Amino acid sequence: MDTISANDLKTRGVGAIDQALQEQTEASVTVRGKVKYVVMSKEHYQYLRECELSVALAESQADLDAGRFVRETVEQHLVRIKSFDADGK
C-alpha cells in the first residue's frame, strides 16, 4: 500500500491521492509517521461494500437454512427485546 504523509496531502492536495491510487487500490495517510487513514477510489469503496453485503446475505441464508431464526409477531418481538434490556444483555 502506498503511503501519503499528511504534509504531502496539505501541499499537493487531491493530486497526492490521485498519484498514490494510480497503481494501487488503497493508500495510507500518515500523521507524524503513523498510519491514521486509508483512502481509496469511490469505485473500490463501492466494491468493498458490495462484498460486505454479499457476506451478510450468505450468513443470513446459512442461518435460515440451519433453522436459526425466530418466527413471531411484532408484539412478541417487542416483548423479547424488552426482556433483553431487563436482563442487561
Secondary structure as a PSIPRED ss2 file (coil, helix, strand):
# PSIPRED VFORMAT (PSIPRED V4.0)

   1 M C   1.000  0.000  0.000
   2 D E   0.000  0.000  1.000
   3 T E   0.000  0.000  1.000
   4 I E   0.000  0.000  1.000
   5 S E   0.000  0.000  1.000
   6 A H   0.000  1.000  0.000
   7 N H   0.000  1.000  0.000
   8 D H   0.000  1.000  0.000
   9 L H   0.000  1.000  0.000
  10 K H   0.000  1.000  0.000
  11 T H   0.000  1.000  0.000
  12 R H   0.000  1.000  0.000
  13 G C   1.000  0.000  0.000
  14 V H   0.000  1.000  0.000
  15 G H   0.000  1.000  0.000
  16 A H   0.000  1.000  0.000
  17 I H   0.000  1.000  0.000
  18 D H   0.000  1.000  0.000
  19 Q H   0.000  1.000  0.000
  20 A H   0.000  1.000  0.000
  21 L C   1.000  0.000  0.000
  22 Q C   1.000  0.000  0.000
  23 E C   1.000  0.000  0.000
  24 Q C   1.000  0.000  0.000
  25 T C   1.000  0.000  0.000
  26 E E   0.000  0.000  1.000
  27 A E   0.000  0.000  1.000
  28 S E   0.000  0.000  1.000
  29 V E   0.000  0.000  1.000
  30 T E   0.000  0.000  1.000
  31 V E   0.000  0.000  1.000
  32 R C   1.000  0.000  0.000
  33 G C   1.000  0.000  0.000
  34 K E   0.000  0.000  1.000
  35 V E   0.000  0.000  1.000
  36 K E   0.000  0.000  1.000
  37 Y E   0.000  0.000  1.000
  38 V E   0.000  0.000  1.000
  39 V E   0.000  0.000  1.000
  40 M E   0.000  0.000  1.000
  41 S C   1.000  0.000  0.000
  42 K H   0.000  1.000  0.000
  43 E H   0.000  1.000  0.000
  44 H H   0.000  1.000  0.000
  45 Y H   0.000  1.000  0.000
  46 Q H   0.000  1.000  0.000
  47 Y H   0.000  1.000  0.000
  48 L H   0.000  1.000  0.000
  49 R H   0.000  1.000  0.000
  50 E H   0.000  1.000  0.000
  51 C H   0.000  1.000  0.000
  52 E H   0.000  1.000  0.000
  53 L H   0.000  1.000  0.000
  54 S H   0.000  1.000  0.000
  55 V H   0.000  1.000  0.000
  56 A H   0.000  1.000  0.000
  57 L H   0.000  1.000  0.000
  58 A H   0.000  1.000  0.000
  59 E H   0.000  1.000  0.000
  60 S H   0.000  1.000  0.000
  61 Q H   0.000  1.000  0.000
  62 A H   0.000  1.000  0.000
  63 D H   0.000  1.000  0.000
  64 L H   0.000  1.000  0.000
  65 D H   0.000  1.000  0.000
  66 A H   0.000  1.000  0.000
  67 G C   1.000  0.000  0.000
  68 R C   1.000  0.000  0.000
  69 F C   1.000  0.000  0.000
  70 V C   1.000  0.000  0.000
  71 R C   1.000  0.000  0.000
  72 E C   1.000  0.000  0.000
  73 T C   1.000  0.000  0.000
  74 V H   0.000  1.000  0.000
  75 E H   0.000  1.000  0.000
  76 Q H   0.000  1.000  0.000
  77 H H   0.000  1.000  0.000
  78 L H   0.000  1.000  0.000
  79 V H   0.000  1.000  0.000
  80 R H   0.000  1.000  0.000
  81 I H   0.000  1.000  0.000
  82 K H   0.000  1.000  0.000
  83 S H   0.000  1.000  0.000
  84 F H   0.000  1.000  0.000
  85 D H   0.000  1.000  0.000
  86 A H   0.000  1.000  0.000
  87 D H   0.000  1.000  0.000
  88 G C   1.000  0.000  0.000
  89 K C   1.000  0.000  0.000
